[in-house]
Amino acid sequence: MMRWLALCLLLAGTAVAGEAGLLRLPTRDGVTVPVFWVPQPAATVTLVLLSGGAGTIGRMGDNGWPGSANFLIRSGRLFAAHGFNLAMVAKPSDLDGLDPVWRVADAHLTDLRLVLRDLRQRSPVPIWLVATSQSSISAAAMAIAEQDSGLIAGIVLTSSITNYRIPNAVPKLALDRIVVPVLVMHHRHDACFACRPWEAANIFDGLKRAPVKKLLLVEGGGPPSGDPCEPHHHHGFIGMEQEAVDAIAAWIRLPTN
């Protein structure tokens, strides 16, 4: 009877450990970074989803998932359906929000580095950063900073900041120092002034040392509504979330030029 009880408790503990939940990971002194962690039993990759804008992931909804309308965060269940581990990373506890200047700062890169190291301890599979809009700056900056560490297996940049007038626009970064596979995905009809689709090629061209790289311009979805820089417009792949997620997942599994 005692052995049976012990076995039940062990199995219960394993089930709880495998459930999705919000972590608060310590990074810099006195700072924590909230991460919504979704482990998958047979995952071969961990996707780290970096929210755009101020870097928020929204309040926890009644379904137990973050409620942000951001393209990546609202598409979390679609990514999970592909069997990836998911980590949705929010802004750190000492900031009201992230901006293009902070997204290349040493403190921000330290936060992300420590989060990634924690995730590697939770699951030893390769880590891919998947970013959108402002967080494309963060993902590119991390890939540059970690070029020799092996911590990052690849990055996906969607709806990237391309306008050279924006501080730290992705084409202005040292992209020739990125040495991992990179997918650059943009909607052809993205109407956001900061993310002009015809400038996405400047990111692609700057990736001189990426072993594999692809520029993917997509179209479809809709109808767009509201601010063209917000998630319910083509900038956020509105109405084509499944197609966008499937394209990202397929390329991560088999990166090709």
C-alpha positions in Angstrom: 0.0 0.0 0.0 2.8 2.4 0.9 4.6 1.6 -2.3 1.5 2.3 -4.3 0.9 5.6 -2.5 4.6 6.6 -3.2 4.2 5.8 -6.9 1.0 7.8 -7.1 2.7 10.8 -5.5 5.6 10.5 -7.9 3.4 10.4 -10.9 1.3 13.3 -9.6 4.5 15.4 -9.1 5.6 14.6 -12.7 2.3 15.7 -14.1 2.4 19.0 -12.2 6.0 19.6 -13.4 4.8 19.2 -17.0 2.0 21.8 -16.8 2.2 25.3 -18.3 2.7 28.0 -15.8 4.1 31.4 -15.0 7.7 31.5 -13.8 9.4 34.6 -12.2 13.1 34.1 -13.0 15.7 36.1 -11.1 18.1 38.0 -13.4 19.9 41.2 -12.3 20.1 42.1 -8.6 16.5 42.4 -7.3 15.0 42.0 -10.8 12.8 39.1 -12.0 11.6 38.4 -15.5 8.1 36.7 -15.9 8.2 33.8 -18.3 5.2 31.7 -19.3 6.7 28.2 -19.6 5.0 25.4 -21.6 7.1 22.2 -21.5 6.3 19.4 -24.0 7.3 15.8 -23.2 8.8 15.1 -26.6 10.0 18.6 -27.6 13.2 18.8 -29.8 13.3 22.6 -29.7 12.5 25.3 -27.2 10.9 28.4 -28.8 11.4 31.6 -26.9 8.7 34.0 -28.0 9.6 37.7 -27.5 6.6 40.0 -27.5 6.8 43.2 -29.5 6.0 46.8 -28.3 6.7 47.3 -24.6 7.4 43.6 -24.1 4.3 42.6 -22.2 2.5 39.3 -22.5 -0.8 40.4 -20.9 -2.7 39.2 -17.9 -3.3 35.5 -17.4 -6.7 34.7 -18.9 -9.4 32.3 -17.8 -7.8 29.6 -20.0 -4.6 29.9 -18.0 -2.6 31.5 -20.8 -1.3 35.1 -21.2 -3.9 37.3 -22.8 -1.8 39.7 -25.0 -3.1 40.3 -28.5 0.5 40.4 -29.8 0.9 38.1 -32.8 3.3 35.6 -31.1 1.6 35.6 -27.7 -1.9 35.1 -29.0 -0.6 32.3 -31.3 1.0 30.4 -28.4 -1.3 27.5 -28.6 -0.7 27.2 -32.4 3.1 26.9 -31.7 2.5 24.5 -28.9 0.5 22.3 -31.3 3.7 21.7 -33.2 5.2 20.1 -30.1 7.8 22.8 -29.2 8.6 23.9 -25.7 7.4 27.5 -25.4 8.7 30.3 -23.3 6.9 33.6 -23.5 9.2 36.2 -22.1 7.8 39.4 -20.5 9.4 42.7 -19.6 11.6 42.8 -16.4 10.1 43.8 -13.1 12.1 47.1 -12.9 10.7 48.6 -16.1 7.3 49.8 -17.2 8.2 48.7 -20.7 10.9 48.1 -23.3 11.9 50.4 -26.1 14.4 50.2 -29.0 17.2 51.7 -27.0 16.8 49.4 -24.0 16.5 46.3 -26.3 20.3 46.5 -27.1 21.4 47.5 -23.6 23.7 45.3 -21.6 21.1 44.9 -18.8 18.5 43.7 -21.3 20.9 41.2 -22.8 21.8 40.0 -19.3 18.2 39.4 -18.5 17.7 37.4 -21.7 20.9 35.5 -21.3 20.0 34.4 -17.7 16.5 33.4 -18.8 17.9 31.3 -21.6 20.3 29.6 -19.3 17.5 28.7 -16.9 15.4 27.3 -19.8 18.4 25.2 -20.9 18.5 23.7 -17.5 14.8 22.9 -17.7 15.1 21.3 -21.1 18.5 20.6 -22.9 17.1 21.0 -26.4 18.2 23.7 -28.8 16.8 27.2 -28.2 15.3 29.4 -31.0 14.4 33.0 -30.5 11.2 34.0 -32.3 10.6 37.8 -32.3 8.1 40.3 -33.8 8.2 44.0 -34.4 10.3 45.7 -31.6 11.5 42.4 -30.2 13.2 41.8 -33.5 15.9 44.2 -32.2 16.2 42.1 -29.0 16.6 38.8 -30.9 19.1 40.1 -33.3 21.1 41.8 -30.5 21.2 38.6 -28.5 22.3 36.5 -31.5 25.1 39.0 -32.0 26.1 39.0 -28.3 26.0 35.2 -28.1 27.7 34.4 -31.4 30.3 32.2 -29.7 28.4 30.7 -26.8 26.2 28.2 -28.5 23.3 29.2 -26.4 21.1 30.2 -29.4 20.4 27.7 -32.2 18.6 30.1 -34.5 16.3 33.2 -34.7 13.1 34.1 -36.5 12.5 37.8 -37.1 8.9 38.7 -38.0 7.6 42.2 -38.9 11.0 43.5 -38.0 11.9 47.1 -37.3 13.4 48.1 -40.7 13.1 51.9 -40.8 16.6 53.4 -40.4 15.2 56.4 -38.6 14.2 54.2 -35.6 17.0 53.8 -33.0 18.7 50.4 -33.4 16.6 49.4 -36.4 17.6 45.8 -37.2 19.4 46.6 -40.5 21.6 49.0 -38.5 22.9 46.3 -36.1 26.1 44.2 -36.7 24.2 41.5 -38.5 27.4 40.2 -40.0 28.2 38.8 -36.5 25.2 36.5 -36.5 26.3 32.9 -37.1 23.1 31.0 -36.7 20.2 30.3 -39.1 17.8 33.3 -39.5 14.3 33.4 -41.0 13.2 37.0 -41.9 9.4 36.9 -42.4 7.4 40.0 -43.2 3.9 40.6 -44.5 3.9 42.3 -48.0 1.2 44.7 -46.9 2.6 45.6 -43.5 1.7 49.3 -43.3 3.6 50.2 -40.1 5.9 53.1 -40.7 8.7 51.4 -38.6 8.5 48.1 -40.4 8.4 48.8 -44.1 8.4 45.5 -45.9 10.6 46.6 -48.8 13.4 47.2 -46.3 13.3 43.6 -45.0 15.8 42.8 -47.7 18.3 45.0 -45.9 18.2 42.6 -43.0 18.7 39.6 -45.2 21.6 41.2 -47.1 23.3 42.0 -43.8 23.4 38.4 -42.6 26.8 37.7 -44.2 27.8 34.8 -41.9 24.5 33.2 -41.2 24.9 29.5 -42.4 21.3 29.5 -43.6 19.0 32.4 -44.1 15.7 33.0 -45.8 13.6 36.1 -46.6 9.9 35.1 -46.6 7.4 37.7 -47.8 3.8 36.5 -47.2 0.4 37.9 -48.0 -3.2 37.1 -47.1 -5.2 37.2 -44.0 -7.3 40.1 -42.8 -9.4 42.1 -42.6 -6.9 44.5 -41.0 -8.2 47.0 -38.5 -7.0 49.7 -36.2 -3.5 51.1 -36.0 -1.3 49.6 -38.8 1.5 49.1 -36.2 -0.7 47.1 -33.9 -1.4 43.4 -33.8 -4.8 43.5 -35.6 -3.4 44.7 -38.8 -1.2 43.0 -41.4 1.7 43.9 -39.1 0.4 41.2 -36.8 -0.5 38.7 -39.5 -4.2 39.1 -38.6 -6.4 36.4 -40.1 -3.5 34.2 -41.1 -2.0 33.2 -37.8 -2.2 29.5 -38.6 -0.4 29.9 -41.9 2.3 32.1 -40.3 2.9 29.8 -37.4 3.1 26.7 -39.8 5.6 28.5 -42.0 7.8 29.3 -39.0 7.6 25.9 -37.5 8.4 24.2 -40.8 11.5 26.3 -41.3 12.8 25.8 -37.8 12.5 22.0 -38.4 14.4 22.3 -41.7 16.1 25.6 -42.3 16.8 26.1 -46.0 17.9 29.1 -48.1 
